C-alpha cells in the first residue's frame, strides 16, 4: 500500500480528519508527485466536508510541489473545480488566472478540455451524486461509452480494485468481444 492509499484510508476511517501537513512531514524524502497526490486527496475531502484550504496553504508548506508547473496546475485546477461544484455555479476561471498568472494558458486549456469532455458525454460531475470517486466514475462510464469521443465500446463487467487516484475495471470490448482491463483516473 502506497502513502496516498494510506492517507486516503485515514480520511475514510471513522476518526477525526487527518493532518496532511503532519502526515507528509513524517514521511522523509517523499517525491513531489507523491506529495501532490496526497495533497489532492486532502483537498478533495476537505471540500466535501466544508473545511477547504486555499491551495496557497499547500504551496507554502510544500514548495517542491509549488515549483513544479504540472503539480501546481493539478492542485489549482482541482480547487477551481471544487469551488464550482460547491457553489453550483460555473467555474470563475478569471479569479484563478488572477491568483496564478503563471498558469494562465494551462488553466484555460485545462478548463476548455474539461468542458469539452463533459459536453461530449452529456454529463457533468455535478449530475452524479455518489459516495466515492470510484462510484462516480462507474456511474459516468455508461454515458461516456456512448459518446463518439469514447474510443472503444466497453461493457464494464466488474471493478477489480480501487486506489487513491483511480480504479481498475474489467470490461468486455464489444467491437471484438475481448476482455480488457482499464483504469479510470
C-alpha positions in Angstrom: 0.0 0.0 0.0 1.5 3.4 -1.0 1.4 6.6 1.0 -1.6 8.0 -0.9 -3.6 4.9 -0.2 -2.7 5.1 3.5 -3.7 8.7 3.7 -7.0 8.1 1.8 -7.8 5.4 4.3 -7.3 7.9 7.2 -9.9 10.2 5.6 -12.3 7.3 5.2 -11.8 6.0 8.8 -14.4 6.8 11.4 -12.0 9.3 13.1 -11.1 13.0 13.1 -9.8 14.2 9.8 -6.0 13.6 9.4 -3.5 16.4 9.4 -2.0 16.3 6.0 0.9 18.6 7.0 2.0 16.3 9.9 1.4 13.2 7.7 3.7 14.4 5.0 6.4 15.9 7.3 6.6 12.5 8.9 7.5 10.9 5.6 11.1 11.6 4.8 12.1 12.2 1.2 8.7 11.9 -0.4 8.8 12.7 -4.1 6.9 15.8 -5.2 4.4 13.7 -7.3 3.5 11.5 -4.3 3.2 14.6 -2.1 0.9 16.2 -4.7 -1.2 13.1 -4.8 -1.7 13.2 -1.1 -2.5 16.9 -1.2 -5.1 16.2 -3.9 -6.7 13.6 -1.7 -6.7 16.0 1.3 -8.1 18.8 -0.9 -10.9 16.6 -2.2 -12.0 15.5 1.3 -11.7 19.0 2.7 -14.0 20.4 0.1 -16.5 17.6 0.7 -16.6 18.3 4.4 -16.7 22.1 4.0 -13.3 22.6 5.6 -11.4 23.7 2.4 -8.0 25.2 2.5 -6.8 27.6 -0.2 -4.3 25.9 -2.4 -1.7 28.5 -1.4 -1.6 26.9 2.1 -0.4 23.7 0.5 2.2 25.5 -1.6 3.6 27.4 1.4 4.2 24.1 3.2 5.5 22.1 0.2 7.5 24.4 -2.1 8.7 21.4 -4.2 5.1 20.9 -5.3 4.6 24.6 -6.0 7.7 24.8 -8.1 6.6 22.0 -10.4 4.2 23.6 -13.0 2.4 20.3 -13.7 1.8 19.5 -10.0 0.8 23.1 -9.3 -1.7 23.1 -12.1 -3.2 19.8 -10.8 -3.9 21.4 -7.4 -5.1 24.8 -8.7 -7.4 23.2 -11.2 -8.8 20.8 -8.6 -9.6 23.8 -6.4 -11.3 25.6 -9.4 -13.5 22.5 -10.0 -14.3 22.1 -6.3 -15.2 25.7 -5.9 -17.6 25.4 -8.8 -19.1 22.1 -7.5 -19.7 23.5 -4.1 -21.2 26.8 -5.3 -23.3 25.1 -8.0 -22.1 27.9 -10.4 -19.9 27.9 -13.5 -16.2 28.0 -12.5 -14.7 31.5 -12.4 -11.6 30.9 -14.3 -10.6 34.6 -14.2 -10.4 34.5 -10.4 -7.8 31.7 -10.7 -5.9 33.3 -13.6 -5.6 36.4 -11.4 -4.3 34.3 -8.4 -2.0 32.3 -10.6 -1.0 34.3 -13.7 1.9 31.9 -14.4 -0.7 29.2 -15.1 -3.0 31.3 -17.2 -2.5 29.4 -20.5 -2.5 26.0 -18.9 -5.6 26.7 -16.7 -7.5 28.0 -19.7 -6.5 24.9 -21.8 -7.4 22.5 -18.9 -10.7 24.3 -18.4 -11.6 24.0 -22.1 -10.7 20.3 -22.3 -12.7 19.6 -19.2 -15.7 21.4 -20.6 -15.3 19.7 -24.0 -15.2 16.3 -22.3 -18.2 16.9 -20.2 -20.2 18.2 -23.1 -19.1 15.1 -25.1 -20.5 12.7 -22.6 -23.5 14.9 -22.0 -22.9 14.8 -18.2 -21.1 16.9 -15.6 -19.6 15.6 -12.4 -22.2 17.6 -10.5 -25.0 15.5 -12.1 -23.8 12.3 -10.5 -24.1 12.1 -6.7 -22.1 9.2 -5.3 -20.3 8.3 -2.2 -16.8 7.9 -3.8 -15.0 9.0 -6.9 -14.8 5.3 -8.0 -18.6 5.1 -7.8 -18.9 8.3 -9.7 -16.6 7.0 -12.4 -18.7 3.8 -12.7 -21.9 5.9 -12.9 -20.5 8.1 -15.7 -18.9 5.3 -17.7 -22.1 4.1 -19.5 -22.8 7.7 -20.7 -19.2 8.1 -21.7 -19.0 4.9 -23.6 -22.0 6.0 -25.7 -20.2 9.2 -26.7 -18.4 9.5 -30.1 -15.5 10.8 -28.0 -15.0 7.5 -26.3 -12.7 5.4 -28.5 -14.0 2.0 -27.7 -17.3 0.5 -26.7 -16.9 -1.2 -23.3 -19.3 -3.1 -21.2 -18.0 -3.0 -17.6 -18.0 -6.4 -16.0 -16.6 -5.7 -12.6 -14.4 -3.4 -10.6 -11.1 -5.1 -9.9 -9.6 -2.6 -7.5 -9.5 0.9 -6.2 -6.5 3.1 -5.5 -6.2 6.7 -4.2 -6.1 8.1 -7.7 -8.4 5.9 -9.6 -9.8 2.4 -10.0 -9.3 -0.6 -12.3 -12.2 -2.2 -14.2 -12.6 -5.4 -16.2 -14.7 -4.9 -19.2 -15.8 -6.6 -22.5 -14.8 -4.7 -25.6 -17.9 -5.1 -27.8 -16.1 -4.5 -31.1 -14.1 -7.6 -30.8 -15.5 -9.5 -27.8 -12.2 -9.2 -26.0 -12.0 -8.9 -22.2 -9.8 -5.9 -21.3 -8.8 -4.0 -18.2 -8.7 -0.2 -17.9 -8.0 2.4 -15.3 -10.3 5.3 -14.6 -8.3 8.2 -13.1 
